[in-house]
Amino acid sequence: MYCVCKEHVELAIDHFVDEYEDAPDLVNLTTTKFAEWQPPEHCEWCAAPAVVLVL
């Protein structure tokens, strides 16, 4: 699972496919809210806001 900015979505997808050998689901973090989990505010690879959850 990766929380990333728009710039790093492709990199996160590549990492996911390498690790799980399957296509990930993408969730828009700006429109989706979770009851028991708060996504990180920043991308896993830079300081930009995380806007996509790759899982």
PDB file of N, CA, C and O in Angstrom, chain B, residues numbered from 101:
ATOM      1  N   MET B 101       0.850  -1.162   0.000  1.00  0.00           N
ATOM      2  CA  MET B 101       0.000   0.000   0.000  1.00  0.00           C
ATOM      3  C   MET B 101       0.901   1.232   0.000  1.00  0.00           C
ATOM      4  O   MET B 101       1.832   1.336   0.799  1.00  0.00           O
ATOM      5  N   TYR B 102       0.612   2.153  -0.898  1.00  0.00           N
ATOM      6  CA  TYR B 102       1.398   3.376  -1.023  1.00  0.00           C
ATOM      7  C   TYR B 102       0.464   4.581  -1.072  1.00  0.00           C
ATOM      8  O   TYR B 102      -0.554   4.549  -1.762  1.00  0.00           O
ATOM      9  N   CYS B 103       0.799   5.628  -0.353  1.00  0.00           N
ATOM     10  CA  CYS B 103       0.098   6.903  -0.434  1.00  0.00           C
ATOM     11  C   CYS B 103       1.039   7.862  -1.137  1.00  0.00           C
ATOM     12  O   CYS B 103       2.119   8.172  -0.633  1.00  0.00           O
ATOM     13  N   VAL B 104       0.623   8.329  -2.306  1.00  0.00           N
ATOM     14  CA  VAL B 104       1.548   9.098  -3.139  1.00  0.00           C
ATOM     15  C   VAL B 104       0.887  10.329  -3.751  1.00  0.00           C
ATOM     16  O   VAL B 104      -0.337  10.462  -3.774  1.00  0.00           O
ATOM     17  N   CYS B 105       1.739  11.222  -4.243  1.00  0.00           N
ATOM     18  CA  CYS B 105       1.277  12.389  -4.993  1.00  0.00           C
ATOM     19  C   CYS B 105       1.033  11.958  -6.437  1.00  0.00           C
ATOM     20  O   CYS B 105       1.358  10.833  -6.815  1.00  0.00           O
ATOM     21  N   LYS B 106       0.464  12.846  -7.235  1.00  0.00           N
ATOM     22  CA  LYS B 106       0.168  12.525  -8.634  1.00  0.00           C
ATOM     23  C   LYS B 106       1.440  12.173  -9.410  1.00  0.00           C
ATOM     24  O   LYS B 106       1.420  11.311 -10.289  1.00  0.00           O
ATOM     25  N   GLU B 107       2.533  12.839  -9.081  1.00  0.00           N
ATOM     26  CA  GLU B 107       3.796  12.614  -9.788  1.00  0.00           C
ATOM     27  C   GLU B 107       4.340  11.197  -9.583  1.00  0.00           C
ATOM     28  O   GLU B 107       5.001  10.661 -10.472  1.00  0.00           O
ATOM     29  N   HIS B 108       4.074  10.586  -8.433  1.00  0.00           N
ATOM     30  CA  HIS B 108       4.649   9.287  -8.107  1.00  0.00           C
ATOM     31  C   HIS B 108       3.677   8.108  -8.228  1.00  0.00           C
ATOM     32  O   HIS B 108       3.988   7.006  -7.775  1.00  0.00           O
ATOM     33  N   VAL B 109       2.510   8.326  -8.831  1.00  0.00           N
ATOM     34  CA  VAL B 109       1.534   7.238  -8.987  1.00  0.00           C
ATOM     35  C   VAL B 109       2.123   6.104  -9.822  1.00  0.00           C
ATOM     36  O   VAL B 109       2.010   4.936  -9.451  1.00  0.00           O
ATOM     37  N   GLU B 110       2.742   6.439 -10.933  1.00  0.00           N
ATOM     38  CA  GLU B 110       3.302   5.409 -11.811  1.00  0.00           C
ATOM     39  C   GLU B 110       4.389   4.606 -11.102  1.00  0.00           C
ATOM     40  O   GLU B 110       4.456   3.387 -11.262  1.00  0.00           O
ATOM     41  N   LEU B 111       5.234   5.265 -10.329  1.00  0.00           N
ATOM     42  CA  LEU B 111       6.277   4.584  -9.564  1.00  0.00           C
ATOM     43  C   LEU B 111       5.659   3.640  -8.535  1.00  0.00           C
ATOM     44  O   LEU B 111       6.132   2.516  -8.365  1.00  0.00           O
ATOM     45  N   ALA B 112       4.611   4.083  -7.850  1.00  0.00           N
ATOM     46  CA  ALA B 112       3.941   3.250  -6.855  1.00  0.00           C
ATOM     47  C   ALA B 112       3.288   2.027  -7.512  1.00  0.00           C
ATOM     48  O   ALA B 112       3.335   0.924  -6.966  1.00  0.00           O
ATOM     49  N   ILE B 113       2.686   2.230  -8.675  1.00  0.00           N
ATOM     50  CA  ILE B 113       2.091   1.103  -9.402  1.00  0.00           C
ATOM     51  C   ILE B 113       3.168   0.093  -9.775  1.00  0.00           C
ATOM     52  O   ILE B 113       2.972  -1.111  -9.609  1.00  0.00           O
ATOM     53  N   ASP B 114       4.301   0.570 -10.274  1.00  0.00           N
ATOM     54  CA  ASP B 114       5.408  -0.330 -10.631  1.00  0.00           C
ATOM     55  C   ASP B 114       5.892  -1.121  -9.423  1.00  0.00           C
ATOM     56  O   ASP B 114       6.119  -2.327  -9.526  1.00  0.00           O
ATOM     57  N   HIS B 115       6.052  -0.463  -8.289  1.00  0.00           N
ATOM     58  CA  HIS B 115       6.482  -1.147  -7.066  1.00  0.00           C
ATOM     59  C   HIS B 115       5.449  -2.190  -6.639  1.00  0.00           C
ATOM     60  O   HIS B 115       5.809  -3.303  -6.257  1.00  0.00           O
ATOM     61  N   PHE B 116       4.176  -1.830  -6.704  1.00  0.00           N
ATOM     62  CA  PHE B 116       3.108  -2.749  -6.316  1.00  0.00           C
ATOM     63  C   PHE B 116       3.117  -3.989  -7.202  1.00  0.00           C
ATOM     64  O   PHE B 116       3.056  -5.111  -6.699  1.00  0.00           O
ATOM     65  N   VAL B 117       3.192  -3.796  -8.505  1.00  0.00           N
ATOM     66  CA  VAL B 117       3.188  -4.923  -9.442  1.00  0.00           C
ATOM     67  C   VAL B 117       4.421  -5.800  -9.230  1.00  0.00           C
ATOM     68  O   VAL B 117       4.316  -7.026  -9.270  1.00  0.00           O
ATOM     69  N   ASP B 118       5.579  -5.195  -9.007  1.00  0.00           N
ATOM     70  CA  ASP B 118       6.792  -5.973  -8.739  1.00  0.00           C
ATOM     71  C   ASP B 118       6.636  -6.828  -7.490  1.00  0.00           C
ATOM     72  O   ASP B 118       7.079  -7.976  -7.461  1.00  0.00           O
ATOM     73  N   GLU B 119       6.006  -6.271  -6.455  1.00  0.00           N
ATOM     74  CA  GLU B 119       5.877  -6.971  -5.179  1.00  0.00           C
ATOM     75  C   GLU B 119       4.761  -8.026  -5.187  1.00  0.00           C
ATOM     76  O   GLU B 119       4.957  -9.133  -4.686  1.00  0.00           O
ATOM     77  N   TYR B 120       3.609  -7.695  -5.745  1.00  0.00           N
ATOM     78  CA  TYR B 120       2.440  -8.570  -5.646  1.00  0.00           C
ATOM     79  C   TYR B 120       2.081  -9.284  -6.957  1.00  0.00           C
ATOM     80  O   TYR B 120       1.221 -10.165  -6.964  1.00  0.00           O
ATOM     81  N   GLU B 121       2.726  -8.911  -8.050  1.00  0.00           N
ATOM     82  CA  GLU B 121       2.457  -9.498  -9.362  1.00  0.00           C
ATOM     83  C   GLU B 121       0.979  -9.434  -9.728  1.00  0.00           C
ATOM     84  O   GLU B 121       0.422 -10.375 -10.293  1.00  0.00           O
ATOM     85  N   ASP B 122       0.362  -8.320  -9.399  1.00  0.00           N
ATOM     86  CA  ASP B 122      -1.049  -8.090  -9.689  1.00  0.00           C
ATOM     87  C   ASP B 122      -1.263  -6.583  -9.851  1.00  0.00           C
ATOM     88  O   ASP B 122      -0.479  -5.785  -9.338  1.00  0.00           O
ATOM     89  N   ALA B 123      -2.306  -6.201 -10.551  1.00  0.00           N
ATOM     90  CA  ALA B 123      -2.620  -4.786 -10.724  1.00  0.00           C
ATOM     91  C   ALA B 123      -3.243  -4.232  -9.446  1.00  0.00           C
ATOM     92  O   ALA B 123      -4.086  -4.889  -8.835  1.00  0.00           O
ATOM     93  N   PRO B 124      -2.842  -3.041  -9.039  1.00  0.00           N
ATOM     94  CA  PRO B 124      -3.405  -2.454  -7.816  1.00  0.00           C
ATOM     95  C   PRO B 124      -4.724  -1.734  -8.070  1.00  0.00           C
ATOM     96  O   PRO B 124      -5.096  -1.461  -9.211  1.00  0.00           O
ATOM     97  N   ASP B 125      -5.409  -1.440  -6.989  1.00  0.00           N
ATOM     98  CA  ASP B 125      -6.557  -0.541  -7.019  1.00  0.00           C
ATOM     99  C   ASP B 125      -6.043   0.850  -6.676  1.00  0.00           C
ATOM    100  O   ASP B 125      -5.105   0.990  -5.891  1.00  0.00           O
ATOM    101  N   LEU B 126      -6.642   1.863  -7.251  1.00  0.00           N
ATOM    102  CA  LEU B 126      -6.268   3.250  -6.966  1.00  0.00           C
ATOM    103  C   LEU B 126      -7.450   3.951  -6.320  1.00  0.00           C
ATOM    104  O   LEU B 126      -8.574   3.873  -6.816  1.00  0.00           O
ATOM    105  N   VAL B 127      -7.193   4.641  -5.206  1.00  0.00           N
ATOM    106  CA  VAL B 127      -8.237   5.351  -4.483  1.00  0.00           C
ATOM    107  C   VAL B 127      -7.837   6.820  -4.380  1.00  0.00           C
ATOM    108  O   VAL B 127      -6.726   7.143  -3.960  1.00  0.00           O
ATOM    109  N   ASN B 128      -8.747   7.696  -4.765  1.00  0.00           N
ATOM    110  CA  ASN B 128      -8.515   9.129  -4.674  1.00  0.00           C
ATOM    111  C   ASN B 128      -8.688   9.550  -3.216  1.00  0.00           C
ATOM    112  O   ASN B 128      -9.787   9.460  -2.668  1.00  0.00           O
ATOM    113  N   LEU B 129      -7.616  10.004  -2.596  1.00  0.00           N
ATOM    114  CA  LEU B 129      -7.661  10.378  -1.175  1.00  0.00           C
ATOM    115  C   LEU B 129      -8.336  11.723  -0.931  1.00  0.00           C
ATOM    116  O   LEU B 129      -8.672  12.047   0.208  1.00  0.00           O
ATOM    117  N   THR B 130      -8.536  12.502  -1.977  1.00  0.00           N
ATOM    118  CA  THR B 130      -9.196  13.793  -1.777  1.00  0.00           C
ATOM    119  C   THR B 130     -10.714  13.645  -1.711  1.00  0.00           C
ATOM    120  O   THR B 130     -11.398  14.530  -1.199  1.00  0.00           O
ATOM    121  N   THR B 131     -11.247  12.533  -2.225  1.00  0.00           N
ATOM    122  CA  THR B 131     -12.699  12.339  -2.221  1.00  0.00           C
ATOM    123  C   THR B 131     -13.148  11.174  -1.344  1.00  0.00           C
ATOM    124  O   THR B 131     -14.345  11.003  -1.117  1.00  0.00           O
ATOM    125  N   THR B 132     -12.218  10.381  -0.854  1.00  0.00           N
ATOM    126  CA  THR B 132     -12.558   9.207  -0.052  1.00  0.00           C
ATOM    127  C   THR B 132     -12.136   9.417   1.393  1.00  0.00           C
ATOM    128  O   THR B 132     -11.012   9.840   1.661  1.00  0.00           O
ATOM    129  N   LYS B 133     -13.024   9.126   2.311  1.00  0.00           N
ATOM    130  CA  LYS B 133     -12.731   9.229   3.742  1.00  0.00           C
ATOM    131  C   LYS B 133     -12.832   7.839   4.364  1.00  0.00           C
ATOM    132  O   LYS B 133     -13.675   7.036   3.964  1.00  0.00           O
ATOM    133  N   PHE B 134     -11.984   7.559   5.330  1.00  0.00           N
ATOM    134  CA  PHE B 134     -11.963   6.275   6.006  1.00  0.00           C
ATOM    135  C   PHE B 134     -12.359   6.463   7.461  1.00  0.00           C
ATOM    136  O   PHE B 134     -11.936   7.428   8.097  1.00  0.00           O
ATOM    137  N   ALA B 135     -13.156   5.563   7.991  1.00  0.00           N
ATOM    138  CA  ALA B 135     -13.652   5.688   9.361  1.00  0.00           C
ATOM    139  C   ALA B 135     -12.564   5.445  10.396  1.00  0.00           C
ATOM    140  O   ALA B 135     -12.535   6.113  11.429  1.00  0.00           O
ATOM    141  N   GLU B 136     -11.675   4.504  10.135  1.00  0.00           N
ATOM    142  CA  GLU B 136     -10.712   4.127  11.168  1.00  0.00           C
ATOM    143  C   GLU B 136      -9.263   4.252  10.729  1.00  0.00           C
ATOM    144  O   GLU B 136      -8.382   3.661  11.353  1.00  0.00           O
ATOM    145  N   TRP B 137      -8.997   5.004   9.675  1.00  0.00           N
ATOM    146  CA  TRP B 137      -7.620   5.167   9.201  1.00  0.00           C
ATOM    147  C   TRP B 137      -7.442   6.550   8.631  1.00  0.00           C
ATOM    148  O   TRP B 137      -8.268   7.015   7.844  1.00  0.00           O
ATOM    149  N   GLN B 138      -6.387   7.203   9.015  1.00  0.00           N
ATOM    150  CA  GLN B 138      -6.034   8.512   8.480  1.00  0.00           C
ATOM    151  C   GLN B 138      -4.833   8.343   7.556  1.00  0.00           C
ATOM    152  O   GLN B 138      -3.775   7.909   8.010  1.00  0.00           O
ATOM    153  N   PRO B 139      -4.966   8.670   6.286  1.00  0.00           N
ATOM    154  CA  PRO B 139      -3.816   8.554   5.389  1.00  0.00           C
ATOM    155  C   PRO B 139      -2.754   9.585   5.735  1.00  0.00           C
ATOM    156  O   PRO B 139      -3.067  10.636   6.294  1.00  0.00           O
ATOM    157  N   PRO B 140      -1.513   9.296   5.411  1.00  0.00           N
ATOM    158  CA  PRO B 140      -0.456  10.281   5.648  1.00  0.00           C
ATOM    159  C   PRO B 140      -0.706  11.542   4.817  1.00  0.00           C
ATOM    160  O   PRO B 140      -1.333  11.493   3.759  1.00  0.00           O
ATOM    161  N   GLU B 141      -0.220  12.633   5.304  1.00  0.00           N
ATOM    162  CA  GLU B 141      -0.423  13.898   4.595  1.00  0.00           C
ATOM    163  C   GLU B 141       0.505  14.044   3.399  1.00  0.00           C
ATOM    164  O   GLU B 141       0.181  14.750   2.445  1.00  0.00           O
ATOM    165  N   HIS B 142       1.674  13.373   3.444  1.00  0.00           N
ATOM    166  CA  HIS B 142       2.676  13.561   2.401  1.00  0.00           C
ATOM    167  C   HIS B 142       2.952  12.269   1.643  1.00  0.00           C
ATOM    168  O   HIS B 142       2.785  11.167   2.164  1.00  0.00           O
ATOM    169  N   CYS B 143       3.370  12.437   0.424  1.00  0.00           N
ATOM    170  CA  CYS B 143       3.754  11.342  -0.453  1.00  0.00           C
ATOM    171  C   CYS B 143       4.875  10.529   0.186  1.00  0.00           C
ATOM    172  O   CYS B 143       5.696  11.067   0.929  1.00  0.00           O
ATOM    173  N   GLU B 144       4.903   9.228  -0.108  1.00  0.00           N
ATOM    174  CA  GLU B 144       5.946   8.364   0.439  1.00  0.00           C
ATOM    175  C   GLU B 144       7.326   8.684  -0.124  1.00  0.00           C
ATOM    176  O   GLU B 144       8.335   8.325   0.483  1.00  0.00           O
ATOM    177  N   TRP B 145       7.385   9.365  -1.295  1.00  0.00           N
ATOM    178  CA  TRP B 145       8.679   9.612  -1.930  1.00  0.00           C
ATOM    179  C   TRP B 145       9.053  11.085  -2.023  1.00  0.00           C
ATOM    180  O   TRP B 145      10.149  11.411  -2.479  1.00  0.00           O
ATOM    181  N   CYS B 146       8.165  11.983  -1.598  1.00  0.00           N
ATOM    182  CA  CYS B 146       8.509  13.405  -1.613  1.00  0.00           C
ATOM    183  C   CYS B 146       7.639  14.148  -0.591  1.00  0.00           C
ATOM    184  O   CYS B 146       6.883  13.527   0.156  1.00  0.00           O
ATOM    185  N   ALA B 147       7.749  15.451  -0.567  1.00  0.00           N
ATOM    186  CA  ALA B 147       7.020  16.256   0.417  1.00  0.00           C
ATOM    187  C   ALA B 147       5.673  16.757  -0.100  1.00  0.00           C
ATOM    188  O   ALA B 147       4.975  17.486   0.606  1.00  0.00           O
ATOM    189  N   ALA B 148       5.302  16.380  -1.309  1.00  0.00           N
ATOM    190  CA  ALA B 148       4.012  16.813  -1.873  1.00  0.00           C
ATOM    191  C   ALA B 148       2.864  16.111  -1.158  1.00  0.00           C
ATOM    192  O   ALA B 148       3.065  15.043  -0.580  1.00  0.00           O
ATOM    193  N   PRO B 149       1.672  16.686  -1.186  1.00  0.00           N
ATOM    194  CA  PRO B 149       0.514  16.048  -0.548  1.00  0.00           C
ATOM    195  C   PRO B 149       0.183  14.708  -1.211  1.00  0.00           C
ATOM    196  O   PRO B 149       0.227  14.575  -2.434  1.00  0.00           O
ATOM    197  N   ALA B 150      -0.148  13.724  -0.379  1.00  0.00           N
ATOM    198  CA  ALA B 150      -0.573  12.419  -0.886  1.00  0.00           C
ATOM    199  C   ALA B 150      -2.015  12.530  -1.367  1.00  0.00           C
ATOM    200  O   ALA B 150      -2.892  12.944  -0.609  1.00  0.00           O
ATOM    201  N   VAL B 151      -2.266  12.163  -2.626  1.00  0.00           N
ATOM    202  CA  VAL B 151      -3.604  12.271  -3.187  1.00  0.00           C
ATOM    203  C   VAL B 151      -4.146  10.950  -3.729  1.00  0.00           C
ATOM    204  O   VAL B 151      -5.330  10.849  -4.054  1.00  0.00           O
ATOM    205  N   VAL B 152      -3.280   9.935  -3.827  1.00  0.00           N
ATOM    206  CA  VAL B 152      -3.706   8.630  -4.351  1.00  0.00           C
ATOM    207  C   VAL B 152      -3.206   7.519  -3.438  1.00  0.00           C
ATOM    208  O   VAL B 152      -2.044   7.504  -3.032  1.00  0.00           O
ATOM    209  N   LEU B 153      -4.094   6.600  -3.126  1.00  0.00           N
ATOM    210  CA  LEU B 153      -3.755   5.408  -2.376  1.00  0.00           C
ATOM    211  C   LEU B 153      -3.671   4.254  -3.368  1.00  0.00           C
ATOM    212  O   LEU B 153      -4.639   3.956  -4.067  1.00  0.00           O
ATOM    213  N   VAL B 154      -2.517   3.612  -3.424  1.00  0.00           N
ATOM    214  CA  VAL B 154      -2.302   2.483  -4.328  1.00  0.00           C
ATOM    215  C   VAL B 154      -2.308   1.228  -3.474  1.00  0.00           C
ATOM    216  O   VAL B 154      -1.430   1.037  -2.632  1.00  0.00           O
ATOM    217  N   LEU B 155      -3.317   0.358  -3.696  1.00  0.00           N
ATOM    218  CA  LEU B 155      -3.410  -0.866  -2.892  1.00  0.00           C
ATOM    219  C   LEU B 155      -3.942  -2.021  -3.702  1.00  0.00           C
ATOM    220  O   LEU B 155      -4.084  -3.127  -3.181  1.00  0.00           O
TER     221      LEU B 155
END
